[in-house]
């Protein structure tokens, strides 16, 4: 039982909908049935009037009736006495007609409207209860009126004198009982009533079917709950920093938020709603993601346009058992900035490793300077410091590292040379290297150089050549007033395993087929450790990302030479506009005078 004072529980939406449908159906059926019954009643009333008119005409045309009425015209009270009239021929004839026709009454009047016949003998000789004027004036009249015997459909016909159709000597009034009309109506309306009951039953069944259908469509939720879900969805889709795409079980897009449109390069995300997934122009990997989606599917990484994205698909199951699947949700996260920071962190980590590897050299140099000063040979100490300054603060394993004047390039490639040396690969700087300016965008430069160098080291390690090496050559120029960095990376590996080098720049390309990116870790800058990669150039997303970064700046990354089995390996080139500015220092000016011609034709 409901506790006293507790609010009454409102019927559910489906119950209310069914009751509403039933009410509408009942109202329509009752309205139609009522209109039909009324029209039928009116028709039966008119038919009764015509029937009464026919009887009245028959009685008024009877010669005995005409003669009898004519004899009583101007009769005195004695002749109009009820007892006398009740035994008269007119009374007997009228009652005979009434009995044979089933009429309510057959009344004959004289020219003054006094009853000469009536079913109730007490009414004989008295004026009729309704106006006889029109009938006595020679007109036939039909109507539905209430008299002394109740409501009836009646007709009044004039009675003419024998041998003439001009002199009216009385009138005949015949009535058909309303009960008879209603009895006929009941007979006619019974099929209609049965039809109405059937319509109500059909309406109830249809209402129940509609209610069940609505329950399936709304997953059993009430309208208030649906409104709450819609509001929550809008808040979530507009408030989260991730891209969200909803896909129905029929592979049609149902939801796309603005962040997903931005990351995927869709100008108007709302126009995709209702579009088949195959026709939406989204990355080709989406159908495969949905096919393999489970409630705990792992995320994958891919490059879309200028963004590095982490994409995950989840199969959505209804909370209530027995309901069909709801489709999929695709979550898209932007990892572009994280990718860049990861590359920088890799560079810092490599540099830290190199510094730790060279700490003994720092100590030796300081001890040497300290010893020279201790013995008083200041001139020799000054000369030694000058040599150290000219050759750089560290002696990296990289050959010709002194050609790198930009401190960022020197530190980054020096650290990479330490990593390469640990794997038995020597890194050398090309003899024609000439970078007169200063790097202005170390993030993109590091990403491209690091990806190409990492791939080259991996290729050299897996190559058959005993002498494992990679060579990096860098040049800068200012054609058109814009500082452009040119990069060439070669290795001693076995070259590319494909004739056409373009497919290696696709996302996830490898010699064994598409690979799945792994989140976290280090090595290739995209999360896969060096030793876990079984393939050469093109494993993962490094090349795809590098080319995208270069082309975003108006440059490019391409294969100049695919290499050959047994070595030398592939040669990759890159052009990065807008990454170098002129260094006003004296050292850069000297190198400009010395090597301007050679740098001007780089790339």
C-alpha positions in Angstrom: 0.0 0.0 0.0 1.0 3.6 -0.6 2.0 5.4 2.5 -0.3 8.2 3.6 0.8 11.5 2.1 3.1 9.8 -0.5 2.6 11.1 -4.1 0.6 8.9 -6.4 2.8 7.0 -8.8 2.1 8.3 -12.3 1.3 5.6 -14.9 4.1 4.8 -17.3 4.4 6.5 -20.7 3.4 3.3 -22.6 0.3 2.9 -20.4 -0.6 6.5 -21.0 -0.1 6.1 -24.7 -2.3 3.0 -24.9 -5.0 4.7 -22.9 -4.8 7.8 -25.1 -5.1 5.6 -28.2 -8.0 3.7 -26.8 -9.7 7.0 -25.8 -9.3 8.4 -29.3 -10.5 5.2 -31.0 -13.5 5.0 -28.6 -14.4 8.7 -29.2 -14.2 8.2 -33.0 -16.3 5.0 -32.9 -18.9 6.5 -30.6 -19.1 9.7 -32.7 -19.5 7.7 -35.9 -22.0 5.3 -34.3 -24.0 8.2 -32.8 -24.1 10.1 -36.1 -25.2 6.9 -37.9 -27.9 6.2 -35.3 -29.2 9.8 -35.5 -29.4 9.7 -39.3 -31.1 6.3 -39.2 -33.6 7.6 -36.7 -34.4 10.6 -38.8 -34.8 8.3 -41.9 -37.1 6.0 -40.0 -39.1 8.9 -38.7 -39.6 10.2 -42.3 -40.5 6.7 -43.4 -43.1 6.5 -40.5 -44.5 9.9 -41.6 -44.9 8.6 -45.2 -46.5 5.4 -43.9 -49.0 7.5 -41.8 -49.7 9.7 -44.8 -50.5 6.7 -47.0 -52.9 5.2 -44.4 -54.5 8.6 -43.9 -55.0 9.1 -47.6 -56.6 5.6 -47.9 -59.0 6.3 -45.0 -59.9 9.8 -46.4 -60.6 8.4 -49.8 -63.0 5.8 -48.5 -66.6 6.6 -49.7 -68.2 5.5 -46.4 -65.9 7.7 -44.4 -66.6 10.7 -46.7 -70.3 10.1 -46.5 -70.2 9.6 -42.7 -68.2 12.8 -42.1 -70.4 14.8 -44.4 -73.5 13.6 -42.5 -72.1 14.9 -39.2 -71.2 18.4 -40.5 -73.2 20.8 -38.4 -74.5 18.0 -36.1 -75.8 18.9 -32.7 -74.5 17.8 -29.3 -76.7 14.7 -29.3 -75.1 13.3 -32.4 -71.6 14.2 -31.1 -72.1 12.4 -27.8 -69.2 10.1 -27.0 -71.5 7.1 -26.5 -73.2 7.7 -29.8 -69.9 8.2 -31.7 -68.3 5.1 -30.1 -71.0 3.0 -31.7 -70.9 4.8 -35.0 -69.6 3.5 -38.3 -66.7 6.0 -38.4 -65.3 4.7 -35.0 -65.6 1.1 -36.1 -63.9 1.8 -39.5 -61.1 3.8 -37.9 -60.4 1.2 -35.3 -60.4 -1.5 -37.9 -57.8 0.3 -39.9 -55.7 1.0 -36.8 -55.7 -2.7 -35.9 -54.8 -3.8 -39.4 -52.0 -1.2 -39.9 -50.6 -1.3 -36.4 -50.9 2.5 -36.2 -50.9 4.3 -32.8 -54.2 6.1 -33.7 -56.5 6.8 -36.6 -58.6 9.9 -35.8 -61.4 11.3 -38.0 -62.5 14.9 -37.3 -65.3 17.1 -38.6 -64.8 20.5 -40.2 -64.6 22.0 -36.7 -61.8 19.7 -35.5 -64.0 17.6 -33.2 -63.0 13.9 -32.9 -65.4 11.6 -34.7 -63.1 8.6 -33.9 -60.4 7.9 -31.4 -58.7 4.9 -29.8 -59.9 6.3 -26.4 -63.7 6.6 -26.5 -63.6 9.2 -23.8 -61.9 11.6 -26.3 -64.7 11.4 -28.8 -66.5 14.7 -29.5 -63.6 16.7 -28.2 -61.3 18.9 -30.2 -58.0 17.4 -31.3 -54.9 18.1 -29.3 -52.9 19.4 -32.3 -53.8 22.1 -34.8 -56.0 20.8 -37.7 -56.1 24.1 -39.5 -53.9 23.2 -42.5 -55.6 19.8 -43.1 -59.1 21.5 -42.9 -57.8 24.0 -45.4 -57.2 21.3 -47.9 -53.5 20.6 -47.3 -51.7 17.3 -46.4 -49.4 17.7 -43.5 -46.8 15.3 -42.0 -44.9 15.9 -38.7 -43.6 14.4 -35.5 -45.5 15.7 -32.5 -46.7 14.7 -29.0 -50.4 14.3 -28.5 -52.6 12.6 -25.9 -51.3 9.2 -26.8 -47.6 10.2 -26.7 -45.0 11.1 -29.3 -45.6 9.9 -32.8 -45.0 10.4 -36.5 -48.3 11.6 -37.9 -50.0 12.7 -41.1 -53.2 14.8 -41.6 -55.2 14.6 -44.8 -58.4 16.5 -45.6 -61.7 14.6 -46.1 -63.8 15.9 -49.0 -67.6 15.7 -49.4 -68.8 12.9 -51.6 -68.7 13.6 -55.3 -66.4 16.6 -55.0 -62.7 17.5 -54.4 -63.3 21.0 -53.3 -65.5 21.0 -50.2 -63.6 19.9 -47.1 -65.9 18.3 -44.6 -63.3 17.0 -42.1 -59.8 15.5 -41.7 -58.1 12.2 -41.0 -55.1 12.1 -38.7 -52.9 8.9 -38.5 -50.0 8.4 -36.1 -47.2 5.8 -35.9 -45.8 5.3 -32.4 -42.3 6.4 -31.6 -41.8 3.1 -29.9 -42.3 1.4 -33.3 -39.7 3.7 -34.9 -37.2 2.9 -32.1 -37.8 -0.8 -32.5 -37.0 -0.6 -36.1 -34.0 1.6 -35.3 -32.8 -1.1 -32.9 -32.9 -3.7 -35.6 -31.0 -1.5 -38.0 -28.4 -0.3 -35.4 -27.5 -3.8 -34.1 -25.0 -4.5 -36.9 -23.5 -1.1 -36.5 -23.1 -1.6 -32.8 -21.4 -4.9 -33.4 -19.1 -3.2 -35.9 -18.3 -0.5 -33.4 -17.5 -3.1 -30.7 -15.2 -4.8 -33.2 -13.6 -1.5 -34.0 -12.9 -0.8 -30.4 -11.4 -4.3 -30.0 -9.2 -3.7 -33.1 -8.2 -0.3 -31.7 -7.3 -1.8 -28.4 -5.1 -4.5 -30.1 -3.5 -1.8 -32.3 -2.9 0.4 -29.2 -1.2 -2.6 -27.5 0.9 -3.3 -30.6 1.9 0.4 -30.9 2.8 0.4 -27.1 5.0 -2.6 -27.5 6.7 -1.1 -30.6 7.3 2.2 -28.8 8.7 0.2 -25.8 11.2 -1.5 -28.2 12.1 1.8 -29.9 12.6 3.7 -26.6 14.3 0.8 -24.9 11.6 0.9 -22.2 12.6 4.5 -21.2 10.1 7.1 -20.2 10.0 10.5 -22.0 11.6 12.2 -19.1 14.4 9.8 -19.1 14.9 10.2 -22.9 15.0 14.0 -22.5 17.6 13.6 -19.7 19.6 11.3 -21.9 19.5 13.7 -24.8 20.6 16.6 -22.6 23.4 14.5 -21.1 24.5 13.5 -24.6 24.6 17.1 -25.8 26.6 18.1 -22.6 29.0 15.2 -23.1 29.5 15.6 -26.8 30.1 19.3 -26.6 32.1 19.2 -23.3 34.6 16.5 -23.9 38.0 17.1 -25.6 37.8 13.9 -27.5 36.2 13.2 -30.9 33.1 11.0 -30.6 31.4 9.2 -33.5 28.3 7.0 -33.0 27.6 4.3 -35.6 24.3 2.3 -35.7 24.1 -1.4 -36.2 23.3 -0.6 -39.9 26.7 1.1 -40.2 25.1 4.6 -40.4 26.6 7.5 -38.6 24.3 8.7 -35.8 26.4 11.1 -33.8 29.4 13.3 -34.7 30.7 16.0 -32.3 32.6 19.1 -33.3 36.0 17.8 -32.0 35.7 14.7 -34.2 35.0 16.9 -37.2 38.0 19.1 -36.4 40.4 16.1 -36.1 39.1 14.4 -39.2 39.0 17.5 -41.3 35.2 17.6 -41.7 33.9 21.2 -42.1 30.3 20.4 -41.1 30.2 17.3 -38.9 26.4 17.4 -38.6 26.0 16.7 -42.3 27.4 13.2 -41.7 24.5 12.2 -39.5 22.5 9.6 -41.3 25.2 8.9 -43.9 26.4 5.3 -44.4 29.9 4.9 -42.9 31.3 3.8 -46.3 30.1 7.0 -47.9 31.1 9.5 -45.2 34.7 10.0 -46.4 36.2 8.9 -43.1 39.6 7.0 -42.9 39.4 3.6 -44.5 40.5 1.9 -41.3 37.2 2.7 -39.6 35.2 -0.3 -40.9 38.0 -2.7 -39.9 38.0 -1.1 -36.4 34.3 -1.7 -36.0 34.5 -5.3 -37.3 37.1 -6.0 -34.5 35.5 -3.9 -31.8 34.6 -5.3 -28.5 33.7 -3.6 -25.2 37.5 -3.7 -24.4 39.1 -3.2 -27.8 42.6 -1.6 -27.7 43.3 1.7 -29.3 45.3 2.1 -32.5 47.4 5.0 -33.7 47.2 6.5 -37.2 47.9 9.7 -39.0 44.9 11.6 -40.4 45.8 14.8 -42.2 48.1 16.8 -40.0 47.1 15.0 -36.8 48.5 11.9 -35.1 45.3 10.3 -33.7 44.6 7.5 -31.3 41.4 5.8 -32.4 39.4 3.2 -30.5 36.1 1.6 -31.2 33.8 0.1 -28.7 30.8 -2.1 -29.3 27.9 -0.8 -27.3 25.5 -3.3 -25.7 22.2 -2.4 -24.1 22.0 -2.4 -20.3 18.9 -4.6 -20.4 19.4 -8.2 -21.5 17.4 -9.4 -24.6 17.6 -6.1 -26.4 19.5 -5.8 -29.8 23.0 -4.3 -30.0 23.1 -0.5 -30.1 26.0 -0.1 -32.5 29.5 1.3 -31.9 31.2 4.4 -30.5 34.5 5.5 -32.0 36.7 7.7 -29.7 39.3 9.9 -31.3 42.1 11.5 -29.3 44.7 14.0 -30.6 48.2 12.8 -29.9 50.0 15.2 -32.2 51.4 17.4 -29.4 52.2 14.4 -27.3 54.0 12.8 -30.3 56.1 15.9 -30.6 56.8 16.0 -26.9 57.7 12.3 -27.0 60.2 13.0 -29.8 61.7 15.8 -27.7 61.8 13.6 -24.7 63.6 10.9 -26.7 66.1 13.5 -27.8 66.7 14.7 -24.2 67.0 11.1 -23.1 69.5 10.3 -25.8 71.5 13.4 -25.0 71.5 12.5 -21.3 72.8 9.0 -22.2 75.5 10.6 -24.2 76.5 13.0 -21.4 76.7 10.1 -19.0 78.9 8.2 -21.5 81.2 11.2 -21.8 81.5 12.2 -18.1 85.0 10.6 -17.9 86.1 12.8 -20.9 85.0 15.9 -19.1 86.9 14.8 -16.0 90.1 14.0 -18.0 90.0 17.4 -19.7 89.5 19.2 -16.4 92.4 17.2 -14.9 94.6 18.1 -17.8 93.9 21.8 -17.5 94.3 21.6 -13.7 97.7 19.9 -14.2 99.0 22.4 -16.7 98.0 25.3 -14.4 99.6 23.5 -11.4 103.0 23.3 -13.1 102.8 26.9 -14.2 102.4 26.2 -18.0 99.6 28.7 -18.5 100.3 29.1 -22.2 99.9 25.4 -22.8 96.7 25.4 -20.8 95.4 28.3 -22.9 96.3 26.4 -26.1 94.6 23.2 -24.8 91.4 25.1 -23.9 91.4 26.7 -27.4 91.6 23.3 -29.0 88.8 22.0 -26.8 86.7 25.0 -27.8 87.3 24.4 -31.5 86.4 20.7 -31.4 83.4 21.0 -29.2 82.6 20.2 -25.6 82.2 16.5 -26.3 83.8 13.9 -28.5 80.8 12.1 -30.0 81.1 8.9 -31.9 79.8 10.7 -34.9 82.4 11.3 -37.6 82.8 15.0 -38.7 80.5 16.1 -35.9 82.4 19.4 -36.0 80.6 20.3 -39.2 77.4 20.8 -37.2 77.5 24.4 -35.9 73.9 24.5 -34.7 74.0 23.4 -31.0 70.6 21.6 -31.2 71.6 19.6 -34.3 75.0 18.9 -32.7 73.5 17.6 -29.5 70.7 15.6 -31.1 72.8 13.9 -33.8 75.6 13.4 -31.3 73.2 11.6 -28.9 71.9 9.6 -31.8 75.5 8.6 -32.7 76.0 7.3 -29.1 72.8 5.1 -29.4 73.9 3.9 -32.9 77.4 3.0 -31.6 75.8 0.9 -28.8 74.2 -1.2 -31.5 77.4 -1.4 -33.6 76.5 1.2 -36.2 78.7 4.3 -36.8 77.0 7.5 -37.6 78.9 10.0 -39.7 78.0 13.5 -40.9 78.3 14.0 -44.6 81.4 15.9 -45.8 79.2 18.4 -47.6 77.2 19.3 -44.6 76.7 23.0 -44.3 74.2 24.6 -41.9 74.9 28.3 -41.6 71.7 29.3 -39.8 70.0 28.4 -36.6 67.2 25.9 -36.2 63.9 27.6 -35.3 61.5 24.7 -35.1 63.4 21.9 -33.3 60.1 19.9 -32.8 59.5 19.2 -36.5 63.2 19.0 -37.4 63.8 16.5 -34.6 60.8 14.4 -35.6 61.8 14.1 -39.2 65.6 13.6 -38.5 64.9 11.2 -35.7 62.5 9.1 -37.7 64.8 8.8 -40.7 67.9 8.1 -38.5 66.1 5.5 -36.4 65.0 3.7 -39.6 68.4 3.9 -41.0 70.0 2.4 -37.9 67.5 -0.4 -37.9 68.2 -1.1 -41.5 72.0 -1.1 -41.0 71.6 -3.5 -38.0 69.5 -5.9 -40.1 71.6 -5.6 -43.2 74.1 -8.3 -44.3 77.0 -5.8 -44.6 79.7 -6.2 -41.9 80.5 -2.5 -42.0 77.4 -0.9 -40.5 77.0 2.8 -41.0 74.6 5.6 -41.6 75.4 9.0 -43.1 73.5 12.2 -42.5 74.1 15.3 -44.6 72.4 18.6 -43.9 72.3 21.8 -45.9 70.4 25.0 -45.6 69.5 27.7 -48.1 67.3 30.8 -48.3 65.8 30.5 -51.8 63.0 33.1 -52.0 64.0 34.6 -48.6 62.8 31.5 -46.6 65.2 29.4 -44.6 64.9 25.7 -45.7 66.7 22.8 -44.2 67.7 19.9 -46.6 68.4 16.5 -45.2 69.9 13.3 -46.7 70.1 10.0 -44.8 71.8 6.9 -46.2 72.6 3.6 -44.6 74.5 0.3 -45.3 71.4 -1.9 -45.1 69.9 -4.1 -47.8 67.6 -1.4 -49.3 63.9 -1.3 -49.6 62.0 -4.6 -50.4 59.7 -2.9 -52.9 60.1 -1.4 -56.3 57.7 1.4 -55.8 58.8 3.4 -52.7 55.5 5.3 -52.3 53.6 2.6 -50.3 56.2 2.8 -47.5 54.8 6.2 -46.6 51.4 4.8 -45.9 50.3 4.4 -42.3 51.5 1.2 -40.6 53.4 -0.1 -43.7 55.9 -2.8 -43.2 57.4 -5.6 -45.3 55.1 -8.0 -43.4 52.0 -5.9 -44.0 50.2 -3.3 -41.9 51.4 -3.1 -38.3 49.6 -2.0 -35.2 51.0 0.9 -33.3 51.9 0.3 -29.6 51.3 3.1 -27.1 54.1 4.1 -24.8 57.7 3.1 -24.8 60.5 4.6 -26.9 62.7 3.8 -29.9 60.9 4.7 -33.1 59.1 7.7 -31.6 55.7 6.0 -31.9 56.0 3.6 -29.1 57.7 0.5 -30.6 61.2 -0.5 -29.2 63.9 -0.9 -31.8 64.5 -4.6 -31.2 60.8 -5.4 -31.4 60.6 -4.2 -35.0 61.3 -7.0 -37.5 61.2 -4.9 -40.6 63.3 -2.1 -42.2 62.2 1.4 -43.5 58.5 2.0 -43.1 57.6 0.1 -39.9 54.9 1.9 -38.0 54.0 5.5 -38.6 57.3 7.4 -38.5 57.6 7.9 -42.3 54.0 8.8 -42.7 54.2 11.3 -39.9 57.5 12.8 -41.2 56.1 13.3 -44.7 53.0 14.9 -43.3 55.0 17.3 -41.1 57.2 18.2 -44.1 54.3 18.7 -46.5 52.4 20.8 -44.0 55.3 23.2 -44.3 55.4 23.0 -48.0 58.3 20.6 -48.1 58.4 16.8 -48.6 60.1 13.5 -47.6 61.0 11.1 -50.4 63.2 8.2 -51.4 66.1 9.2 -53.6 67.5 5.7 -54.0 65.8 2.5 -52.9 69.2 0.8 -52.4 70.1 -2.8 -53.3 70.5 -6.2 -51.5 73.9 -6.3 -49.8 74.2 -2.6 -49.6 74.4 0.3 -49.8 70.9 0.8 -48.5 68.1 3.3 -49.3 68.7 7.0 -49.4 66.0 9.2 -48.0 65.7 13.0 -48.6 63.7 15.6 -46.8 63.0 19.3 -47.4 61.8 21.4 -44.4 61.0 25.0 -45.3 60.7 27.6 -42.6 62.9 25.8 -40.1 66.1 27.8 -40.3 67.0 31.5 -39.8 70.2 33.2 -40.5 72.7 33.2 -37.6 74.3 36.7 -37.3 77.4 35.2 -35.5 80.8 35.6 -37.1 81.2 31.9 -37.5 78.2 31.6 -39.7 79.4 34.6 -41.8 82.7 32.9 -42.5 81.1 29.7 -43.6 78.7 31.7 -45.8 81.7 33.2 -47.7 83.3 29.8 -47.9 80.4 27.6 -49.1 77.6 29.8 -50.5 77.7 28.1 -53.9 77.5 24.6 -52.6 74.6 25.4 -50.2 72.6 27.2 -52.8 72.1 24.1 -54.9 71.2 21.8 -52.0 68.2 19.5 -52.2 
